[in-house]
Amino acid sequence: MTRGQGDAQLAAEVDSAISTELRREWERHVSREQVVVGRQGIFSPRLHPFGYELAFRTPGATSTDAAAWSDLQHERATAAVLRATFGRADVDEVGHGRWLFVRCPRAYLTGALALPARPDRLVIEVPGTTRIDGDVLRGVRRLREQGFRVAMAGFVSRADQRTLLPQADFVKIDARDLDLEGEPVVDLARSHGALLVAEFVESSVELKAGRRLGFDLYQGNLLERSLLLDRSAAPLLQPDTDALGQRFL
Protein backbone atom coordinates (compact mmCIF):
# COMPACT_ATOMS: atom_id res chain seq x y z
CA MET A 1 0.00 0.00 0.00
CA THR A 2 1.40 3.42 -0.96
CA ARG A 3 1.42 6.38 1.36
CA GLY A 4 -1.37 8.01 -0.65
CA GLN A 5 -3.55 4.90 -0.38
CA GLY A 6 -2.86 4.69 3.35
CA ASP A 7 -3.86 8.32 3.84
CA ALA A 8 -7.06 7.77 1.87
CA GLN A 9 -7.94 4.69 3.96
CA LEU A 10 -7.29 6.58 7.19
CA ALA A 11 -9.44 9.48 6.01
CA ALA A 12 -12.26 7.04 5.17
CA GLU A 13 -12.03 5.42 8.60
CA VAL A 14 -12.15 8.81 10.35
CA ASP A 15 -15.09 9.84 8.18
CA SER A 16 -17.05 6.66 9.02
CA ALA A 17 -16.47 7.23 12.75
CA ILE A 18 -18.31 10.57 12.76
CA SER A 19 -21.80 10.14 14.15
CA THR A 20 -24.93 11.07 12.23
CA GLU A 21 -25.93 13.61 14.90
CA LEU A 22 -22.55 15.31 14.71
CA ARG A 23 -22.86 15.51 10.95
CA ARG A 24 -26.32 17.06 11.25
CA GLU A 25 -25.05 19.60 13.77
CA TRP A 26 -22.22 20.51 11.40
CA GLU A 27 -24.67 20.87 8.48
CA ARG A 28 -26.87 23.16 10.59
CA HIS A 29 -23.82 25.28 11.38
CA VAL A 30 -22.74 25.42 7.73
CA SER A 31 -26.24 26.38 6.58
CA ARG A 32 -26.11 29.47 8.82
CA GLU A 33 -22.56 30.68 8.11
CA GLN A 34 -21.63 33.36 5.59
CA VAL A 35 -19.92 31.64 2.68
CA VAL A 36 -17.74 33.63 0.31
CA VAL A 37 -15.23 32.72 -2.38
CA GLY A 38 -12.85 34.81 -4.47
CA ARG A 39 -13.19 34.64 -8.26
CA GLN A 40 -10.90 35.98 -10.98
CA GLY A 41 -11.47 35.59 -14.70
CA ILE A 42 -9.24 33.79 -17.19
CA PHE A 43 -9.54 35.30 -20.67
CA SER A 44 -8.84 34.52 -24.31
CA PRO A 45 -6.46 36.73 -26.35
CA ARG A 46 -9.54 38.70 -27.45
CA LEU A 47 -10.42 39.04 -23.75
CA HIS A 48 -13.47 36.81 -23.88
CA PRO A 49 -14.11 34.89 -20.60
CA PHE A 50 -12.79 31.32 -20.73
CA GLY A 51 -12.95 30.30 -17.07
CA TYR A 52 -12.44 31.45 -13.49
CA GLU A 53 -9.94 30.76 -10.77
CA LEU A 54 -11.53 30.36 -7.35
CA ALA A 55 -9.69 31.14 -4.13
CA PHE A 56 -10.32 31.08 -0.39
CA ARG A 57 -11.59 34.30 1.13
CA THR A 58 -12.96 35.28 4.51
CA PRO A 59 -16.05 37.52 4.69
CA GLY A 60 -15.08 41.16 4.17
CA ALA A 61 -11.64 40.36 2.73
CA THR A 62 -10.65 40.91 -0.93
CA SER A 63 -7.39 38.92 -0.71
CA THR A 64 -5.67 36.37 1.50
CA ASP A 65 -1.94 36.06 2.23
CA ALA A 66 -1.33 32.31 2.25
CA ALA A 67 2.46 32.41 1.97
CA ALA A 68 3.07 31.25 5.55
CA TRP A 69 0.25 28.70 5.76
CA SER A 70 0.83 25.12 6.84
CA ASP A 71 -0.23 22.16 4.69
CA LEU A 72 -3.29 21.71 6.92
CA GLN A 73 -4.32 25.35 6.44
CA HIS A 74 -4.04 25.00 2.66
CA GLU A 75 -6.14 21.83 2.79
CA ARG A 76 -8.84 23.52 4.89
CA ALA A 77 -8.89 26.54 2.59
CA THR A 78 -9.32 24.31 -0.47
CA ALA A 79 -12.08 22.35 1.30
CA ALA A 80 -13.86 25.64 2.01
CA VAL A 81 -13.68 26.67 -1.66
CA LEU A 82 -14.93 23.29 -2.87
CA ARG A 83 -17.72 23.26 -0.29
CA ALA A 84 -18.82 26.79 -1.19
CA THR A 85 -18.78 26.01 -4.91
CA PHE A 86 -19.80 22.39 -5.39
CA GLY A 87 -21.40 21.70 -2.01
CA ARG A 88 -24.19 24.16 -2.75
CA ALA A 89 -26.77 24.41 -5.50
CA ASP A 90 -26.57 26.65 -8.57
CA VAL A 91 -22.87 26.13 -9.30
CA ASP A 92 -23.37 27.78 -12.70
CA GLU A 93 -24.04 31.04 -10.88
CA VAL A 94 -20.35 30.90 -9.92
CA GLY A 95 -18.88 30.08 -13.30
CA HIS A 96 -21.63 30.75 -15.87
CA GLY A 97 -21.00 27.30 -17.34
CA ARG A 98 -17.25 27.86 -17.75
CA TRP A 99 -14.24 26.06 -16.27
CA LEU A 100 -13.52 26.58 -12.58
CA PHE A 101 -9.84 26.38 -11.60
CA VAL A 102 -9.09 25.50 -7.95
CA ARG A 103 -5.57 25.15 -6.55
CA CYS A 104 -5.39 21.79 -4.84
CA PRO A 105 -2.61 20.91 -2.35
CA ARG A 106 -0.85 17.57 -2.32
CA ALA A 107 -3.48 15.62 -0.33
CA TYR A 108 -6.07 16.22 -3.07
CA LEU A 109 -3.64 15.26 -5.81
CA THR A 110 -2.67 11.94 -4.23
CA GLY A 111 -6.23 10.96 -3.28
CA ALA A 112 -5.79 11.33 0.48
CA LEU A 113 -8.60 13.91 0.30
CA ALA A 114 -11.47 13.42 -2.14
CA LEU A 115 -12.63 15.88 -4.76
CA PRO A 116 -16.19 16.55 -5.95
CA ALA A 117 -17.08 14.41 -8.95
CA ARG A 118 -17.41 17.36 -11.32
CA PRO A 119 -14.87 16.91 -14.12
CA ASP A 120 -17.31 18.83 -16.31
CA ARG A 121 -16.52 22.03 -14.37
CA LEU A 122 -13.55 21.56 -12.06
CA VAL A 123 -9.98 22.09 -13.28
CA ILE A 124 -7.48 20.77 -10.74
CA GLU A 125 -4.66 23.28 -10.41
CA VAL A 126 -1.31 22.06 -9.10
CA PRO A 127 0.35 24.86 -7.05
CA GLY A 128 3.80 25.90 -8.18
CA THR A 129 5.21 25.03 -4.76
CA THR A 130 4.14 21.38 -5.03
CA ARG A 131 6.97 18.83 -5.11
CA ILE A 132 6.14 16.50 -7.98
CA ASP A 133 7.05 12.94 -6.98
CA GLY A 134 5.78 9.46 -7.80
CA ASP A 135 2.71 9.73 -5.55
CA VAL A 136 1.62 13.01 -7.14
CA LEU A 137 2.22 11.72 -10.67
CA ARG A 138 0.17 8.57 -10.03
CA GLY A 139 -2.60 10.58 -8.38
CA VAL A 140 -2.79 13.08 -11.24
CA ARG A 141 -2.95 10.26 -13.78
CA ARG A 142 -5.88 8.74 -11.87
CA LEU A 143 -7.66 12.09 -11.84
CA ARG A 144 -7.20 12.49 -15.57
CA GLU A 145 -8.58 8.98 -16.09
CA GLN A 146 -11.66 10.20 -14.21
CA GLY A 147 -12.02 13.00 -16.77
CA PHE A 148 -10.52 15.91 -14.85
CA ARG A 149 -8.47 18.62 -16.55
CA VAL A 150 -5.19 19.54 -14.86
CA ALA A 151 -3.44 22.91 -14.71
CA MET A 152 0.12 23.57 -13.55
CA ALA A 153 0.64 26.93 -11.84
CA GLY A 154 3.93 28.77 -11.46
CA PHE A 155 5.81 26.80 -14.12
CA VAL A 156 9.53 27.66 -14.06
CA SER A 157 10.92 24.51 -15.70
CA ARG A 158 12.02 22.75 -12.52
CA ALA A 159 13.04 19.17 -13.18
CA ASP A 160 10.10 17.78 -11.18
CA GLN A 161 7.65 20.11 -12.95
CA ARG A 162 8.82 18.83 -16.32
CA THR A 163 7.78 15.30 -15.35
CA LEU A 164 4.18 16.49 -14.99
CA LEU A 165 3.99 18.27 -18.36
CA PRO A 166 2.55 15.25 -20.24
CA GLN A 167 -0.42 15.27 -17.81
CA ALA A 168 -1.10 19.03 -17.98
CA ASP A 169 -3.96 20.52 -19.99
CA PHE A 170 -2.98 24.04 -18.94
CA VAL A 171 0.41 25.47 -17.93
CA LYS A 172 0.55 28.80 -16.11
CA ILE A 173 3.60 31.07 -16.29
CA ASP A 174 4.03 34.28 -14.28
CA ALA A 175 3.73 37.10 -16.82
CA ARG A 176 5.95 39.30 -14.66
CA ASP A 177 8.85 36.93 -15.37
CA LEU A 178 8.46 36.63 -19.12
CA ASP A 179 11.48 38.86 -19.77
CA LEU A 180 13.56 36.48 -17.62
CA GLU A 181 12.02 33.16 -18.60
CA GLY A 182 11.85 33.93 -22.31
CA GLU A 183 10.94 31.71 -25.21
CA PRO A 184 12.77 28.51 -24.12
CA VAL A 185 10.56 28.05 -21.06
CA VAL A 186 7.45 29.00 -23.04
CA ASP A 187 8.32 26.51 -25.79
CA LEU A 188 8.95 23.78 -23.20
CA ALA A 189 5.64 24.50 -21.46
CA ARG A 190 3.71 23.95 -24.68
CA SER A 191 5.78 20.96 -25.84
CA HIS A 192 3.10 18.42 -24.84
CA GLY A 193 0.15 20.38 -26.21
CA ALA A 194 -1.03 22.24 -23.11
CA LEU A 195 -2.73 25.61 -23.37
CA LEU A 196 -0.50 28.35 -21.96
CA VAL A 197 -1.86 30.79 -19.40
CA ALA A 198 -0.07 34.05 -18.63
CA GLU A 199 -0.95 34.66 -14.97
CA PHE A 200 -0.36 37.81 -12.91
CA VAL A 201 -0.88 40.09 -15.90
CA GLU A 202 -0.60 43.43 -14.12
CA SER A 203 0.23 45.85 -16.95
CA SER A 204 -0.18 46.33 -20.70
CA VAL A 205 3.54 45.55 -21.09
CA GLU A 206 2.97 42.02 -19.74
CA LEU A 207 -0.15 41.56 -21.85
CA LYS A 208 1.74 42.54 -25.02
CA ALA A 209 4.64 40.23 -24.11
CA GLY A 210 2.25 37.33 -23.61
CA ARG A 211 0.59 37.97 -26.96
CA ARG A 212 3.97 38.20 -28.68
CA LEU A 213 4.92 34.80 -27.25
CA GLY A 214 1.61 33.27 -28.31
CA PHE A 215 -0.06 32.59 -24.95
CA ASP A 216 -3.53 31.10 -25.24
CA LEU A 217 -5.09 32.56 -22.08
CA TYR A 218 -4.54 35.49 -19.71
CA GLN A 219 -5.25 36.15 -16.05
CA GLY A 220 -4.44 39.08 -13.79
CA ASN A 221 -5.53 42.34 -12.23
CA LEU A 222 -5.14 44.27 -15.49
CA LEU A 223 -8.00 42.22 -16.92
CA GLU A 224 -10.11 41.66 -13.81
CA ARG A 225 -9.49 42.05 -10.12
CA SER A 226 -10.62 39.22 -7.86
CA LEU A 227 -14.29 39.53 -6.97
CA LEU A 228 -15.93 38.34 -3.77
CA LEU A 229 -18.90 36.04 -4.35
CA ASP A 230 -21.35 35.38 -1.53
CA ARG A 231 -22.68 31.81 -1.72
CA SER A 232 -24.60 31.91 1.58
CA ALA A 233 -28.02 31.94 -0.07
CA ALA A 234 -27.36 28.89 -2.26
CA PRO A 235 -28.98 25.78 -0.72
CA LEU A 236 -26.73 23.04 0.64
CA LEU A 237 -26.58 19.81 -1.33
CA GLN A 238 -26.65 16.44 0.40
CA PRO A 239 -23.14 14.92 0.61
CA ASP A 240 -24.19 11.77 -1.24
CA THR A 241 -26.11 13.38 -4.11
CA ASP A 242 -25.13 12.71 -7.72
CA ALA A 243 -23.89 16.28 -8.05
CA LEU A 244 -21.13 15.62 -5.57
CA GLY A 245 -20.40 11.95 -6.03
CA GLN A 246 -18.28 10.77 -3.10
CA ARG A 247 -18.11 12.71 0.14
CA PHE A 248 -15.25 15.15 -0.10
CA LEU A 249 -15.34 17.05 3.21
C-alpha positions as CSV (number, residue, x, y, z in Angstrom):
1,M,0.0,0.0,0.0
2,T,1.4,3.4,-1.0
3,R,1.4,6.4,1.4
4,G,-1.4,8.0,-0.7
5,Q,-3.6,4.9,-0.4
6,G,-2.9,4.7,3.3
7,D,-3.9,8.3,3.8
8,A,-7.1,7.8,1.9
9,Q,-7.9,4.7,4.0
10,L,-7.3,6.6,7.2
11,A,-9.4,9.5,6.0
12,A,-12.3,7.0,5.2
13,E,-12.0,5.4,8.6
14,V,-12.1,8.8,10.3
15,D,-15.1,9.8,8.2
16,S,-17.0,6.7,9.0
17,A,-16.5,7.2,12.8
18,I,-18.3,10.6,12.8
19,S,-21.8,10.1,14.2
20,T,-24.9,11.1,12.2
21,E,-25.9,13.6,14.9
22,L,-22.6,15.3,14.7
23,R,-22.9,15.5,10.9
24,R,-26.3,17.1,11.3
25,E,-25.1,19.6,13.8
26,W,-22.2,20.5,11.4
27,E,-24.7,20.9,8.5
28,R,-26.9,23.2,10.6
29,H,-23.8,25.3,11.4
30,V,-22.7,25.4,7.7
31,S,-26.2,26.4,6.6
32,R,-26.1,29.5,8.8
33,E,-22.6,30.7,8.1
34,Q,-21.6,33.4,5.6
35,V,-19.9,31.6,2.7
36,V,-17.7,33.6,0.3
37,V,-15.2,32.7,-2.4
38,G,-12.8,34.8,-4.5
39,R,-13.2,34.6,-8.3
40,Q,-10.9,36.0,-11.0
41,G,-11.5,35.6,-14.7
42,I,-9.2,33.8,-17.2
43,F,-9.5,35.3,-20.7
44,S,-8.8,34.5,-24.3
45,P,-6.5,36.7,-26.4
46,R,-9.5,38.7,-27.4
47,L,-10.4,39.0,-23.7
48,H,-13.5,36.8,-23.9
49,P,-14.1,34.9,-20.6
50,F,-12.8,31.3,-20.7
51,G,-13.0,30.3,-17.1
52,Y,-12.4,31.4,-13.5
53,E,-9.9,30.8,-10.8
54,L,-11.5,30.4,-7.4
55,A,-9.7,31.1,-4.1
56,F,-10.3,31.1,-0.4
57,R,-11.6,34.3,1.1
58,T,-13.0,35.3,4.5
59,P,-16.0,37.5,4.7
60,G,-15.1,41.2,4.2
61,A,-11.6,40.4,2.7
62,T,-10.6,40.9,-0.9
63,S,-7.4,38.9,-0.7
64,T,-5.7,36.4,1.5
65,D,-1.9,36.1,2.2
66,A,-1.3,32.3,2.2
67,A,2.5,32.4,2.0
68,A,3.1,31.3,5.5
69,W,0.2,28.7,5.8
70,S,0.8,25.1,6.8
71,D,-0.2,22.2,4.7
72,L,-3.3,21.7,6.9
73,Q,-4.3,25.3,6.4
74,H,-4.0,25.0,2.7
75,E,-6.1,21.8,2.8
76,R,-8.8,23.5,4.9
77,A,-8.9,26.5,2.6
78,T,-9.3,24.3,-0.5
79,A,-12.1,22.4,1.3
80,A,-13.9,25.6,2.0
81,V,-13.7,26.7,-1.7
82,L,-14.9,23.3,-2.9
83,R,-17.7,23.3,-0.3
84,A,-18.8,26.8,-1.2
85,T,-18.8,26.0,-4.9
86,F,-19.8,22.4,-5.4
87,G,-21.4,21.7,-2.0
88,R,-24.2,24.2,-2.7
89,A,-26.8,24.4,-5.5
90,D,-26.6,26.7,-8.6
91,V,-22.9,26.1,-9.3
92,D,-23.4,27.8,-12.7
93,E,-24.0,31.0,-10.9
94,V,-20.4,30.9,-9.9
95,G,-18.9,30.1,-13.3
96,H,-21.6,30.7,-15.9
97,G,-21.0,27.3,-17.3
98,R,-17.3,27.9,-17.8
99,W,-14.2,26.1,-16.3
100,L,-13.5,26.6,-12.6
101,F,-9.8,26.4,-11.6
102,V,-9.1,25.5,-8.0
103,R,-5.6,25.1,-6.6
104,C,-5.4,21.8,-4.8
105,P,-2.6,20.9,-2.4
106,R,-0.9,17.6,-2.3
107,A,-3.5,15.6,-0.3
108,Y,-6.1,16.2,-3.1
109,L,-3.6,15.3,-5.8
110,T,-2.7,11.9,-4.2
111,G,-6.2,11.0,-3.3
112,A,-5.8,11.3,0.5
113,L,-8.6,13.9,0.3
114,A,-11.5,13.4,-2.1
115,L,-12.6,15.9,-4.8
116,P,-16.2,16.6,-6.0
117,A,-17.1,14.4,-8.9
118,R,-17.4,17.4,-11.3
119,P,-14.9,16.9,-14.1
120,D,-17.3,18.8,-16.3
121,R,-16.5,22.0,-14.4
122,L,-13.5,21.6,-12.1
123,V,-10.0,22.1,-13.3
124,I,-7.5,20.8,-10.7
125,E,-4.7,23.3,-10.4
126,V,-1.3,22.1,-9.1
127,P,0.3,24.9,-7.0
128,G,3.8,25.9,-8.2
129,T,5.2,25.0,-4.8
130,T,4.1,21.4,-5.0
131,R,7.0,18.8,-5.1
132,I,6.1,16.5,-8.0
133,D,7.0,12.9,-7.0
134,G,5.8,9.5,-7.8
135,D,2.7,9.7,-5.6
136,V,1.6,13.0,-7.1
137,L,2.2,11.7,-10.7
138,R,0.2,8.6,-10.0
139,G,-2.6,10.6,-8.4
140,V,-2.8,13.1,-11.2
141,R,-2.9,10.3,-13.8
142,R,-5.9,8.7,-11.9
143,L,-7.7,12.1,-11.8
144,R,-7.2,12.5,-15.6
145,E,-8.6,9.0,-16.1
146,Q,-11.7,10.2,-14.2
147,G,-12.0,13.0,-16.8
148,F,-10.5,15.9,-14.9
149,R,-8.5,18.6,-16.5
150,V,-5.2,19.5,-14.9
151,A,-3.4,22.9,-14.7
152,M,0.1,23.6,-13.5
153,A,0.6,26.9,-11.8
154,G,3.9,28.8,-11.5
155,F,5.8,26.8,-14.1
156,V,9.5,27.7,-14.1
157,S,10.9,24.5,-15.7
158,R,12.0,22.8,-12.5
159,A,13.0,19.2,-13.2
160,D,10.1,17.8,-11.2
161,Q,7.6,20.1,-12.9
162,R,8.8,18.8,-16.3
163,T,7.8,15.3,-15.3
164,L,4.2,16.5,-15.0
165,L,4.0,18.3,-18.4
166,P,2.5,15.2,-20.2
167,Q,-0.4,15.3,-17.8
168,A,-1.1,19.0,-18.0
169,D,-4.0,20.5,-20.0
170,F,-3.0,24.0,-18.9
171,V,0.4,25.5,-17.9
172,K,0.5,28.8,-16.1
173,I,3.6,31.1,-16.3
174,D,4.0,34.3,-14.3
175,A,3.7,37.1,-16.8
176,R,6.0,39.3,-14.7
177,D,8.9,36.9,-15.4
178,L,8.5,36.6,-19.1
179,D,11.5,38.9,-19.8
180,L,13.6,36.5,-17.6
181,E,12.0,33.2,-18.6
182,G,11.9,33.9,-22.3
183,E,10.9,31.7,-25.2
184,P,12.8,28.5,-24.1
185,V,10.6,28.1,-21.1
186,V,7.5,29.0,-23.0
187,D,8.3,26.5,-25.8
188,L,9.0,23.8,-23.2
189,A,5.6,24.5,-21.5
190,R,3.7,23.9,-24.7
191,S,5.8,21.0,-25.8
192,H,3.1,18.4,-24.8
193,G,0.1,20.4,-26.2
194,A,-1.0,22.2,-23.1
195,L,-2.7,25.6,-23.4
196,L,-0.5,28.3,-22.0
197,V,-1.9,30.8,-19.4
198,A,-0.1,34.1,-18.6
199,E,-1.0,34.7,-15.0
200,F,-0.4,37.8,-12.9
201,V,-0.9,40.1,-15.9
202,E,-0.6,43.4,-14.1
203,S,0.2,45.9,-17.0
204,S,-0.2,46.3,-20.7
205,V,3.5,45.6,-21.1
206,E,3.0,42.0,-19.7
207,L,-0.1,41.6,-21.9
208,K,1.7,42.5,-25.0
209,A,4.6,40.2,-24.1
210,G,2.2,37.3,-23.6
211,R,0.6,38.0,-27.0
212,R,4.0,38.2,-28.7
213,L,4.9,34.8,-27.2
214,G,1.6,33.3,-28.3
215,F,-0.1,32.6,-25.0
216,D,-3.5,31.1,-25.2
217,L,-5.1,32.6,-22.1
218,Y,-4.5,35.5,-19.7
219,Q,-5.2,36.1,-16.1
220,G,-4.4,39.1,-13.8
221,N,-5.5,42.3,-12.2
222,L,-5.1,44.3,-15.5
223,L,-8.0,42.2,-16.9
224,E,-10.1,41.7,-13.8
225,R,-9.5,42.0,-10.1
226,S,-10.6,39.2,-7.9
227,L,-14.3,39.5,-7.0
228,L,-15.9,38.3,-3.8
229,L,-18.9,36.0,-4.3
230,D,-21.3,35.4,-1.5
231,R,-22.7,31.8,-1.7
232,S,-24.6,31.9,1.6
233,A,-28.0,31.9,-0.1
234,A,-27.4,28.9,-2.3
235,P,-29.0,25.8,-0.7
236,L,-26.7,23.0,0.6
237,L,-26.6,19.8,-1.3
238,Q,-26.7,16.4,0.4
239,P,-23.1,14.9,0.6
240,D,-24.2,11.8,-1.2
241,T,-26.1,13.4,-4.1
242,D,-25.1,12.7,-7.7
243,A,-23.9,16.3,-8.1
244,L,-21.1,15.6,-5.6
245,G,-20.4,12.0,-6.0
246,Q,-18.3,10.8,-3.1
247,R,-18.1,12.7,0.1
248,F,-15.3,15.2,-0.1
249,L,-15.3,17.1,3.2
